[in-house]
Amino acid sequence: MGFQIQLYKSDYIISNQEEIYQESLLIADKVSRLYDGVTADDRKGVYKKIPESINVTWLYPIYNLFAASAPSIHFYEINGFVNQSIRQYLFDIVGYPKDTKIWCQTWINCHDQDTLLNKHTHHFSHHGYLSIQPRDTRTMFYNEDEEAYFIKNEPGVLYIGPGNIYHEVQALGPIQDYRVTIAFNIITNHDSYDKIDGASFIPIL
């Protein structure tokens, strides 16, 4: 089975990694405080802020990272990089028409050793993630139950591929503090979604 995937690299993130990492933790804490007690994803039930944890992955349907991060200059620049990469992927790799309308749902992952993402998939046309501080990890992708390919996660590297591929994060060594990535789902006017749960998709103009 062939997969249309693409990797991009941001020198800006590499040059400003520690500042962006620290801002990521502040943003995750802000989102955690704002939505404490909210049911955002039925798989996890009511979200509860735990003092020693800022794992806000399961709040993804109800906020957009690039709104929550305002007025950060770093995340303004990251937003431009993500949007540019998505447009290049959809137009030049997948072959969508240049007048395609695009929406993106973006959230932040802050995981420690015990909360790395298990095997899962995304029910949207395309999915991607951008490594801020990935620690010593890789992301394994599966074709049904067989390992298809993996990405060795490195700072500043953005992955985009089909949304329906099962994948999981695997630690290759101890995770110190947090592993931080930015994740996103993409939909277009060529998709057949009549209704999107949540309110976190915003247009890419």
N, CA, C and O of each residue as an XYZ file, in Angstrom:
820
protein
N       0.849     -1.203      0.000
C       0.000      0.000      0.000
C       0.876      1.242      0.000
O       1.797      1.349      0.810
N       0.599      2.188     -0.907
C       1.372      3.411     -0.959
C       0.764      4.494     -0.088
O      -0.455      4.567      0.068
N       1.614      5.333      0.476
C       1.162      6.424      1.324
C       1.716      7.731      0.769
O       2.898      7.821      0.438
N       0.863      8.736      0.671
C       1.310     10.066      0.270
C       1.703     10.820      1.533
O       0.853     11.393      2.215
N       2.987     10.814      1.837
C       3.463     11.491      3.031
C       4.542     12.489      2.629
O       5.132     12.388      1.554
N       4.790     13.456      3.513
C       5.819     14.448      3.237
C       6.391     14.961      4.550
O       5.668     15.091      5.538
N       7.691     15.253      4.563
C       8.351     15.859      5.708
C       8.846     17.245      5.332
O       9.336     17.464      4.225
N       8.712     18.184      6.274
C       9.211     19.548      6.118
C      10.059     19.881      7.341
O       9.925     19.250      8.389
N      10.926     20.869      7.201
C      11.814     21.215      8.310
C      11.823     22.710      8.542
O      11.917     23.490      7.594
N      11.726     23.118      9.804
C      11.728     24.525     10.187
C      13.022     24.880     10.908
O      13.244     24.437     12.035
N      13.876     25.673     10.271
C      15.082     26.158     10.929
C      14.738     27.132     12.052
O      15.485     27.265     13.021
N      13.598     27.813     11.913
C      13.176     28.760     12.943
C      12.951     28.047     14.276
O      13.376     28.538     15.322
N      12.290     26.903     14.242
C      12.048     26.145     15.470
C      13.364     25.650     16.055
O      13.555     25.704     17.270
N      14.259     25.179     15.226
C      15.551     24.693     15.708
C      16.319     25.824     16.397
O      16.939     25.608     17.439
N      16.279     27.026     15.819
C      17.028     28.159     16.369
C      16.423     28.704     17.654
O      17.123     29.305     18.468
N      15.114     28.494     17.838
C      14.414     29.061     18.997
C      13.775     27.973     19.859
O      12.788     28.227     20.549
N      14.330     26.776     19.821
C      13.656     25.619     20.395
C      13.338     25.776     21.873
O      12.212     25.498     22.285
N      14.296     26.211     22.682
C      14.072     26.264     24.121
C      12.992     27.283     24.472
O      12.145     27.007     25.321
N      13.004     28.458     23.835
C      11.962     29.455     24.084
C      10.594     28.930     23.671
O       9.613     29.124     24.389
N      10.520     28.267     22.522
C       9.249     27.729     22.044
C       8.763     26.615     22.966
O       7.568     26.503     23.236
N       9.695     25.794     23.446
C       9.336     24.729     24.390
C       8.722     25.321     25.649
O       7.681     24.850     26.106
N       9.343     26.336     26.210
C       8.828     26.947     27.431
C       7.476     27.616     27.187
O       6.588     27.527     28.034
N       7.304     28.281     26.048
C       6.002     28.873     25.726
C       4.944     27.796     25.557
O       3.791     27.993     25.939
N       5.327     26.653     24.987
C       4.384     25.544     24.796
C       3.824     25.074     26.128
O       2.629     24.804     26.245
N       4.693     24.975     27.137
C       4.240     24.537     28.455
C       3.279     25.554     29.068
O       2.303     25.173     29.714
N       3.549     26.843     28.868
C       2.657     27.887     29.385
C       1.300     27.847     28.689
O       0.263     28.017     29.330
N       1.312     27.622     27.379
C       0.057     27.562     26.624
C      -0.759     26.340     27.047
O      -1.974     26.429     27.225
N      -0.086     25.204     27.206
C      -0.790     23.994     27.646
C      -1.409     24.203     29.022
O      -2.530     23.762     29.275
N      -0.687     24.870     29.904
C      -1.229     25.141     31.235
C      -2.437     26.072     31.150
O      -3.424     25.881     31.862
N      -2.358     27.079     30.278
C      -3.487     28.003     30.081
C      -4.722     27.246     29.599
O      -5.813     27.430     30.138
N      -4.555     26.400     28.588
C      -5.675     25.628     28.049
C      -6.238     24.703     29.120
O      -7.454     24.555     29.244
N      -5.359     24.087     29.884
C      -5.779     23.182     30.956
C      -6.650     23.904     31.981
O      -7.674     23.377     32.416
N      -6.239     25.108     32.361
C      -7.016     25.875     33.341
C      -8.356     26.332     32.766
O      -9.372     26.315     33.462
N      -8.357     26.737     31.498
C      -9.582     27.237     30.875
C     -10.664     26.162     30.776
O     -11.849     26.452     30.939
N     -10.254     24.923     30.510
C     -11.231     23.882     30.198
C     -11.306     22.777     31.243
O     -11.820     21.694     30.966
N     -10.803     23.040     32.427
C     -10.935     22.089     33.522
C     -12.422     21.777     33.760
O     -13.231     22.688     33.934
N     -12.769     20.488     33.766
C     -14.147     20.083     34.008
C     -15.010     19.962     32.773
O     -16.184     19.609     32.875
N     -14.443     20.254     31.581
C     -15.211     20.199     30.336
C     -15.101     18.802     29.722
O     -14.039     18.181     29.774
N     -16.198     18.308     29.141
C     -16.153     17.081     28.352
C     -15.883     17.458     26.903
O     -16.771     17.956     26.211
N     -14.677     17.223     26.452
C     -14.296     17.596     25.095
C     -14.287     16.394     24.161
O     -14.668     16.505     22.996
N     -13.855     15.252     24.668
C     -13.770     14.020     23.881
C     -14.356     12.898     24.722
O     -13.857     12.605     25.809
N     -15.408     12.276     24.225
C     -16.117     11.248     25.002
C     -15.235     10.063     25.386
O     -15.540      9.341     26.335
N     -14.136      9.861     24.645
C     -13.249      8.745     24.966
C     -12.557      8.963     26.306
O     -12.152      8.001     26.958
N     -12.417     10.220     26.721
C     -11.724     10.525     27.970
C     -12.647     11.094     29.034
O     -12.217     11.307     30.168
N     -13.910     11.345     28.692
C     -14.850     11.857     29.680
C     -14.543     13.292     30.064
O     -13.982     14.046     29.269
N     -14.907     13.669     31.270
C     -14.706     15.036     31.743
C     -13.216     15.272     31.973
O     -12.533     14.488     32.632
N     -12.740     16.372     31.411
C     -11.332     16.693     31.565
C     -11.073     17.279     32.946
O     -11.771     18.199     33.373
N     -10.086     16.755     33.635
C      -9.703     17.250     34.945
C      -8.242     17.668     34.938
O      -7.361     16.882     34.589
N      -8.000     18.892     35.320
C      -6.622     19.353     35.416
C      -5.940     18.681     36.605
O      -6.432     18.739     37.731
N      -4.822     18.055     36.343
C      -4.027     17.446     37.404
C      -2.833     18.361     37.648
O      -2.130     18.697     36.695
N      -2.578     18.770     38.870
C      -1.532     19.771     39.123
C      -0.186     19.433     38.510
O       0.500     20.323     38.008
N       0.209     18.163     38.537
C       1.537     17.816     38.040
C       1.532     17.430     36.565
O       2.542     16.937     36.063
N       0.425     17.639     35.859
C       0.339     17.247     34.452
C      -0.294     18.355     33.616
O      -1.223     19.030     34.060
N       0.221     18.532     32.403
C      -0.400     19.476     31.466
C      -0.716     18.762     30.155
O      -0.586     19.340     29.076
N      -1.131     17.507     30.259
C      -1.519     16.731     29.084
C      -2.916     17.162     28.643
O      -3.921     16.720     29.200
N      -2.964     18.036     27.629
C      -4.246     18.593     27.173
C      -4.643     18.055     25.795
O      -5.472     18.651     25.107
N      -4.052     16.936     25.400
C      -4.337     16.371     24.072
C      -5.829     16.193     23.826
O      -6.323     16.503     22.742
N      -6.554     15.692     24.836
C      -7.958     15.325     24.621
C      -8.901     16.513     24.655
O     -10.118     16.342     24.582
N      -8.351     17.715     24.764
C      -9.161     18.932     24.616
C      -9.159     19.433     23.177
O      -9.699     20.504     22.900
N      -8.564     18.684     22.263
C      -8.379     19.137     20.878
C      -9.661     19.595     20.159
O      -9.557     20.448     19.278
N     -10.880     19.074     20.483
C     -12.045     19.518     19.703
C     -12.541     20.911     20.054
O     -13.376     21.460     19.335
N     -12.047     21.502     21.150
C     -12.710     22.716     21.637
C     -11.825     23.953     21.662
O     -12.264     25.010     22.114
N     -10.598     23.844     21.191
C      -9.778     25.054     21.074
C      -8.834     24.880     19.896
O      -8.594     23.760     19.444
N      -8.304     25.978     19.406
C      -7.276     25.925     18.368
C      -6.003     26.534     18.936
O      -6.025     27.635     19.485
N      -4.907     25.824     18.803
C      -3.644     26.254     19.386
C      -3.263     27.671     18.987
O      -2.760     28.439     19.807
N      -3.505     28.020     17.715
C      -3.026     29.317     17.245
C      -3.921     30.469     17.687
O      -3.562     31.635     17.520
N      -5.073     30.150     18.245
C      -5.859     31.163     18.947
C      -5.406     31.245     20.399
O      -5.260     32.335     20.952
N      -5.183     30.083     21.013
C      -4.780     30.050     22.422
C      -3.394     30.644     22.645
O      -3.084     31.091     23.749
N      -2.551     30.654     21.602
C      -1.171     31.118     21.760
C      -0.990     32.611     21.512
O       0.104     33.134     21.724
N      -2.037     33.312     21.068
C      -1.900     34.754     20.814
C      -1.557     35.477     22.107
O      -2.100     35.123     23.154
N      -0.669     36.487     22.079
C       0.010     37.093     20.928
C       1.477     36.656     20.786
O       2.345     37.502     20.573
N       1.766     35.369     20.899
C       3.134     34.874     20.798
C       3.686     35.045     19.384
O       3.075     34.590     18.417
N       4.827     35.692     19.267
C       5.483     35.843     17.965
C       5.987     34.489     17.472
O       5.895     34.186     16.282
N       6.514     33.683     18.376
C       7.000     32.359     17.964
C       5.881     31.544     17.332
O       6.077     30.938     16.278
N       4.710     31.521     17.961
C       3.620     30.704     17.419
C       2.980     31.341     16.190
O       2.370     30.646     15.378
N       3.116     32.656     16.050
C       2.710     33.310     14.801
C       3.569     32.773     13.646
O       3.052     32.428     12.584
N       4.874     32.709     13.870
C       5.786     32.191     12.842
C       5.522     30.710     12.571
O       5.542     30.274     11.421
N       5.275     29.943     13.628
C       4.988     28.514     13.455
C       3.702     28.314     12.663
O       3.624     27.425     11.815
N       2.694     29.139     12.936
C       1.438     29.054     12.191
C       1.692     29.237     10.696
O       1.145     28.498      9.879
N       2.522     30.223     10.336
C       2.835     30.438      8.922
C       3.531     29.241      8.305
O       3.236     28.870      7.169
N       4.452     28.631      9.041
C       5.168     27.448      8.542
C       4.217     26.270      8.350
O       4.275     25.584      7.330
N       3.339     26.034      9.333
C       2.374     24.937      9.229
C       1.448     25.153      8.041
O       1.218     24.233      7.257
N       0.917     26.359      7.905
C      -0.011     26.648      6.806
C       0.661     26.486      5.445
O       0.080     25.907      4.527
N       1.884     26.998      5.317
C       2.615     26.876      4.061
C       2.874     25.411      3.719
O       2.750     25.006      2.564
N       3.232     24.627      4.723
C       3.507     23.203      4.496
C       2.248     22.462      4.072
O       2.290     21.625      3.171
N       1.122     22.768      4.724
C      -0.136     22.117      4.373
C      -0.530     22.429      2.939
O      -0.930     21.533      2.197
N      -0.422     23.684      2.546
C      -0.793     24.064      1.179
C       0.116     23.380      0.155
O      -0.364     22.902     -0.873
N       1.411     23.332      0.424
C       2.324     22.682     -0.509
C       2.011     21.185     -0.612
O       2.045     20.612     -1.701
N       1.709     20.564      0.517
C       1.390     19.137      0.520
C       0.119     18.847     -0.275
O       0.101     17.963     -1.131
N      -0.934     19.594      0.014
C      -2.212     19.332     -0.659
C      -2.150     19.630     -2.153
O      -2.706     18.883     -2.958
N      -1.477     20.713     -2.526
C      -1.454     21.115     -3.929
C      -0.413     20.338     -4.739
O      -0.711     19.884     -5.843
N       0.789     20.182     -4.213
C       1.880     19.615     -4.998
C       2.073     18.114     -4.796
O       2.552     17.430     -5.701
N       1.709     17.593     -3.625
C       1.890     16.165     -3.364
C       0.600     15.396     -3.631
O       0.606     14.399     -4.352
N      -0.510     15.861     -3.048
C      -1.789     15.172     -3.217
C      -2.441     15.535     -4.544
O      -3.103     14.696     -5.153
N      -2.264     16.778     -5.004
C      -2.799     17.189     -6.291
C      -4.146     17.868     -6.242
O      -4.870     17.865     -7.238
N      -4.507     18.457     -5.101
C      -5.763     19.200     -5.023
C      -5.695     20.451     -5.898
O      -4.614     21.012     -6.078
N      -6.825     20.899     -6.445
C      -6.848     22.150     -7.218
C      -6.415     23.334     -6.364
O      -6.606     23.335     -5.148
N      -5.831     24.344     -7.008
C      -5.287     25.491     -6.282
C      -6.364     26.318     -5.596
O      -6.063     27.087     -4.682
N      -7.621     26.172     -6.025
C      -8.693     26.943     -5.390
C      -9.358     26.176     -4.238
O     -10.421     26.578     -3.765
N      -8.745     25.079     -3.785
C      -9.282     24.285     -2.683
C      -9.365     25.118     -1.411
O      -8.433     25.848     -1.074
N     -10.479     25.004     -0.716
C     -10.664     25.652      0.575
C     -10.203     24.683      1.660
O     -10.560     23.505      1.641
N      -9.406     25.186      2.610
C      -8.768     24.325      3.615
C      -9.098     24.831      5.017
O      -9.095     26.035      5.275
N      -9.382     23.893      5.915
C      -9.557     24.188      7.341
C      -8.613     23.283      8.142
O      -8.312     22.161      7.735
N      -8.160     23.791      9.276
C      -7.201     23.029     10.082
C      -7.565     23.105     11.564
O      -7.896     24.170     12.086
N      -7.496     21.968     12.217
C      -7.708     21.824     13.655
C      -6.334     21.543     14.275
O      -5.695     20.547     13.937
N      -5.881     22.415     15.176
C      -4.517     22.313     15.678
C      -4.507     22.332     17.201
O      -5.204     23.139     17.816
N      -3.725     21.455     17.811
C      -3.651     21.388     19.264
C      -2.220     21.063     19.683
O      -1.366     20.786     18.842
N      -1.972     21.100     20.978
C      -0.633     20.843     21.493
C      -0.629     19.568     22.329
O      -1.555     19.302     23.095
N       0.430     18.794     22.162
C       0.653     17.588     22.959
C       1.825     17.824     23.896
O       2.921     18.162     23.450
N       1.597     17.648     25.198
C       2.665     17.706     26.198
C       2.601     16.414     27.004
O       1.786     16.289     27.918
N       3.457     15.459     26.667
C       3.370     14.130     27.269
C       4.638     13.782     28.035
O       5.749     14.103     27.613
N       4.446     13.123     29.161
C       5.592     12.602     29.891
C       5.741     11.109     29.575
O       5.065     10.587     28.689
N       6.614     10.438     30.292
C       6.916      9.031     30.011
C       5.666      8.152     30.055
O       5.568      7.179     29.307
N       4.709      8.489     30.929
C       3.547      7.630     31.139
C       2.344      7.975     30.263
O       1.350      7.249     30.272
N       2.419      9.073     29.507
C       1.232      9.505     28.757
C       1.475      9.587     27.252
O       0.712     10.243     26.543
N       2.522      8.933     26.753
C       2.754      8.906     25.311
C       1.554      8.266     24.615
O       0.912      7.372     25.166
N       1.262      8.722     23.419
C       0.052      8.287     22.716
C       0.159      6.841     22.248
O       1.120      6.452     21.585
N      -0.849      6.056     22.608
C      -0.941      4.685     22.136
C      -1.480      4.660     20.708
O      -1.786      5.706     20.138
N      -1.593      3.480     20.143
C      -2.017      3.296     18.759
C      -3.403      3.899     18.535
O      -4.346      3.576     19.257
N      -3.526      4.767     17.545
C      -4.785      5.457     17.264
C      -4.774      5.960     15.831
O      -3.760      5.869     15.138
N      -5.909      6.490     15.393
C      -6.009      7.063     14.053
C      -6.835      8.341     14.118
O      -7.358      8.698     15.174
N      -6.950      9.027     12.985
C      -7.709     10.267     12.906
C      -8.717     10.140     11.768
O      -8.375      9.689     10.675
N      -9.963     10.541     12.030
C     -11.018     10.338     11.048
C     -11.202     11.570     10.174
O     -12.316     12.058      9.987
N     -10.096     12.059      9.649
C     -10.114     13.191      8.728
C      -9.195     12.877      7.557
O      -8.404     11.935      7.621
N      -9.294     13.654      6.495
C      -8.564     13.336      5.270
C      -7.060     13.273      5.476
O      -6.391     12.372      4.969
N      -6.532     14.240      6.227
C      -5.084     14.316      6.404
C      -4.760     14.731      7.824
O      -5.503     15.473      8.468
N      -3.631     14.232      8.290
C      -3.185     14.510      9.658
C      -1.686     14.789      9.637
O      -0.959     14.283      8.783
N      -1.240     15.599     10.588
C       0.189     15.847     10.682
C       0.590     16.260     12.079
O      -0.251     16.495     12.947
N       1.895     16.343     12.277
C       2.399     16.833     13.551
C       3.765     17.476     13.333
O       4.476     17.165     12.377
N       4.107     18.371     14.239
C       5.346     19.130     14.181
C       6.075     18.958     15.516
O       5.508     19.244     16.570
N       7.302     18.503     15.476
C       8.058     18.253     16.700
C       8.714     19.533     17.216
O       9.484     20.180     16.507
N       8.397     19.883     18.453
C       9.051     20.997     19.131
C      10.185     20.460     19.998
O      11.341     20.838     19.809
N       9.866     19.591     20.939
C      10.853     18.892     21.757
C      10.420     17.426     21.834
O       9.751     17.023     22.785
N      10.801     16.636     20.834
C      10.286     15.260     20.755
C      10.978     14.264     21.668
O      10.542     13.118     21.776
N      12.055     14.687     22.331
C      12.870     13.767     23.128
C      13.340     12.615     22.237
O      13.407     12.764     21.017
N      13.659     11.493     22.827
C      14.175     10.359     22.051
C      13.009      9.433     21.720
O      12.779      8.434     22.402
N      12.272      9.784     20.653
C      11.068      9.022     20.275
C      11.004      8.823     18.776
O      11.711      9.472     18.005
N      10.144      7.914     18.393
C       9.770      7.779     16.990
C       8.273      7.560     16.930
O       7.656      7.163     17.918
N       7.692      7.819     15.774
C       6.276      7.553     15.544
C       6.165      6.429     14.533
O       6.648      6.537     13.407
N       5.519      5.342     14.951
C       5.364      4.165     14.100
C       3.997      4.194     13.440
O       2.987      4.426     14.104
N       3.960      3.959     12.135
C       2.721      3.924     11.367
C       2.469      2.502     10.882
O       3.402      1.747     10.606
N       1.182      2.151     10.783
C       0.796      0.777     10.487
C      -0.083      0.683      9.251
O      -0.930      1.542      9.006
N       0.134     -0.374      8.477
C      -0.762     -0.773      7.400
C      -1.518     -1.985      7.915
O      -1.003     -3.103      7.912
N      -2.774     -1.743      8.368
C      -3.535     -2.739      9.111
C      -2.717     -3.086     10.363
O      -2.461     -2.195     11.173
N      -2.297     -4.344     10.553
C      -1.544     -4.695     11.753
C      -0.039     -4.754     11.519
O       0.731     -5.047     12.433
N       0.372     -4.472     10.283
C       1.790     -4.545      9.950
C       2.437     -3.157     10.050
O       1.833     -2.150      9.680
N       3.658     -3.124     10.552
C       4.399     -1.868     10.585
C       4.691     -1.421      9.158
O       5.250     -2.181      8.367
N       4.310     -0.185      8.830
C       4.475      0.327      7.475
C       5.717      1.210      7.348
O       6.525      1.019      6.439
N       5.867      2.152      8.237
C       7.035      3.030      8.238
C       7.067      3.764      9.570
O       6.083      3.768     10.310
N       8.198      4.383      9.868
C       8.281      5.180     11.087
C       9.034      6.477     10.804
O       9.812      6.579      9.856
N       8.774      7.456     11.658
C       9.466      8.729     11.605
C      10.282      8.870     12.880
O       9.728      8.827     13.978
N      11.591      9.038     12.746
C      12.424      9.365     13.917
C      12.228     10.847     14.196
O      12.634     11.693     13.400
N      11.613     11.156     15.316
C      11.195     12.522     15.592
C      12.393     13.406     15.935
O      13.215     13.067     16.786
N      12.469     14.554     15.245
C      13.544     15.514     15.444
C      12.953     16.906     15.543
O      11.937     17.186     14.907
N      13.567     17.790     16.327
C      13.040     19.157     16.471
C      12.904     19.862     15.116
O      13.797     19.801     14.271
N      11.765     20.530     14.937
C      11.538     21.304     13.730
C      11.032     20.527     12.541
O      10.767     21.117     11.494
N      10.887     19.205     12.668
C      10.425     18.384     11.542
C       8.913     18.225     11.602
O       8.353     17.849     12.631
N       8.266     18.518     10.483
C       6.809     18.423     10.355
C       6.478     17.273      9.415
O       7.040     17.165      8.325
N       5.569     16.424      9.846
C       5.083     15.289      9.055
C       3.649     15.550      8.640
O       2.853     16.033      9.445
N       3.299     15.238      7.383
C       1.896     15.235      6.931
C       1.650     13.952      6.145
O       2.476     13.537      5.332
N       0.495     13.329      6.401
C       0.109     12.140      5.663
C      -1.387     11.925      5.759
O      -2.097     12.757      6.324
N      -1.876     10.825      5.215
C      -3.303     10.521      5.321
C      -3.744     10.406      6.772
O      -2.972      9.981      7.631
N      -4.979     10.784      7.040
C      -5.458     10.798      8.417
C      -5.856      9.450      8.972
O      -5.961      9.291     10.188
N      -6.083      8.464      8.098
C      -6.649      7.197      8.566
C      -5.604      6.119      8.801
O      -5.947      4.938      8.863
N      -4.330      6.497      8.933
C      -3.276      5.523      9.192
C      -3.073      5.402     10.708
O      -2.826      6.399     11.386
N      -3.177      4.198     11.224
C      -2.934      4.006     12.652
C      -1.462      4.276     12.968
O      -0.571      3.926     12.194
N      -1.231      4.899     14.109
C       0.134      5.235     14.502
C       0.226      5.350     16.018
O      -0.786      5.494     16.703
N       1.439      5.287     16.527
C       1.683      5.428     17.957
C       3.070      6.013     18.169
O       3.935      5.940     17.296
N       3.264      6.596     19.352
C       4.559      7.147     19.724
C       5.312      6.111     20.543
O       4.767      5.538     21.486
N       6.563      5.876     20.181
C       7.392      4.903     20.885
C       8.612      5.603     21.460
O       9.330      6.300     20.743
N       8.845      5.418     22.752
C      10.029      5.981     23.403
C      11.236      5.104     23.100
O      11.185      3.883     23.249
N      12.312      5.737     22.678
C      13.564      5.025     22.427
C      14.529      5.173     23.592
O      15.577      4.528     23.631
N      14.167      6.024     24.535
C      14.956      6.249     25.743
C      14.079      6.943     26.757
O      12.910      7.203     26.473
N      14.603      7.255     27.937
C      13.807      7.930     28.969
C      13.319      9.304     28.495
O      14.051     10.026     27.819
N      12.070      9.662     28.856
C      11.505     10.969     28.530
C      11.731     11.890     29.720
O      11.159     11.677     30.789
N      12.553     12.905     29.542
C      12.785     13.889     30.596
C      11.774     15.009     30.470
O      11.574     15.551     29.382
N      11.136     15.360     31.575
C      10.115     16.408     31.564
C       9.028     16.051     30.561
O       8.332     15.051     30.738
N       8.869     16.861     29.500
C       7.775     16.649     28.550
C       8.281     16.481     27.124
O       9.266     17.092     26.710
N       7.571     15.632     26.389
C       7.708     15.568     24.937
C       6.636     16.481     24.362
O       5.452     16.285     24.634
N       7.027     17.474     23.574
C       6.075     18.472     23.074
C       6.013     18.429     21.548
O       7.030     18.544     20.863
N       4.803     18.262     21.039
C       4.555     18.348     19.601
C       3.294     19.164     19.355
O       2.460     19.335     20.244
N       3.173     19.658     18.141
C       1.951     20.306     17.671
C       1.308     19.353     16.674
O       1.971     18.906     15.738
N       0.034     19.035     16.855
C      -0.663     18.109     15.960
C      -1.811     18.821     15.262
O      -2.343     19.809     15.768
N      -2.188     18.307     14.090
C      -3.269     18.954     13.352
C      -3.989     17.973     12.435
O      -3.397     17.028     11.914
N      -5.282     18.223     12.254
C      -6.116     17.545     11.271
C      -6.519     18.543     10.203
O      -6.691     19.730     10.482
N      -6.670     18.056      8.970
C      -6.986     18.917      7.831
C      -8.261     18.423      7.159
O      -8.440     17.221      6.964
N      -9.141     19.350      6.806
C     -10.272     19.040      5.938
C     -10.322     20.079      4.817
O      -9.759     21.168      4.936
N     -10.998     19.728      3.739
C     -11.149     20.640      2.608
C     -12.592     20.611      2.113
O     -13.398     19.797      2.563
N     -12.902     21.498      1.190
C     -14.239     21.519      0.608
C     -14.491     20.313     -0.302
O     -15.608     20.134     -0.788
N     -13.483     19.499     -0.535
C     -13.651     18.271     -1.316
C     -14.042     17.085     -0.435
O     -14.352     16.007     -0.941
N     -14.026     17.288      0.881
C     -14.423     16.230      1.795
C     -15.943     16.211      1.950
O     -16.627     17.165      1.582
N     -16.457     15.117      2.497
C     -17.905     14.928      2.578
C     -18.450     15.098      3.988
O     -19.500     14.541      4.312
N     -17.757     15.857      4.834
C     -18.228     16.043      6.200
C     -19.427     16.985      6.224
O     -19.345     18.122      5.762
N     -20.536     16.501      6.766
C     -21.709     17.357      6.924
C     -21.641     18.131      8.232
O     -22.212     19.214      8.355
N     -20.941     17.568      9.200
C     -20.914     18.161     10.533
C     -19.586     17.820     11.195
O     -19.127     16.678     11.151
N     -18.985     18.819     11.801
C     -17.747     18.623     12.531
C     -18.034     18.786     14.018
O     -18.530     19.828     14.446
N     -17.723     17.761     14.805
C     -17.892     17.878     16.245
C     -16.853     18.853     16.789
O     -15.697     18.843     16.365
N     -17.263     19.674     17.709
C     -16.348     20.650     18.272
C     -16.324     21.933     17.460
O     -17.093     22.099     16.512
N     -15.425     22.843     17.846
C     -15.375     24.163     17.205
C     -13.936     24.632     17.064
O     -13.634     25.797     17.324
N     -13.050     23.740     16.657
C     -11.627     24.090     16.640
C     -11.021     24.196     15.245
O      -9.848     24.548     15.125
N     -11.775     23.907     14.188
C     -11.255     24.079     12.831
C     -11.311     25.543     12.437
O     -12.334     26.200     12.630
N     -10.211     26.064     11.884
C     -10.197     27.436     11.382
C      -9.675     27.409      9.944
O      -8.941     26.491      9.575
N     -10.043     28.401      9.126
C      -9.605     28.405      7.723
C      -8.113     28.676      7.586
O      -7.519     29.404      8.381
N      -7.527     28.075      6.565
C      -6.176     28.419      6.130
C      -6.327     29.268      4.877
O      -6.766     28.773      3.839
N      -5.975     30.513      4.965
C      -6.217     31.477      3.874
C      -4.961     31.689      3.041
O      -4.979     32.463      2.084
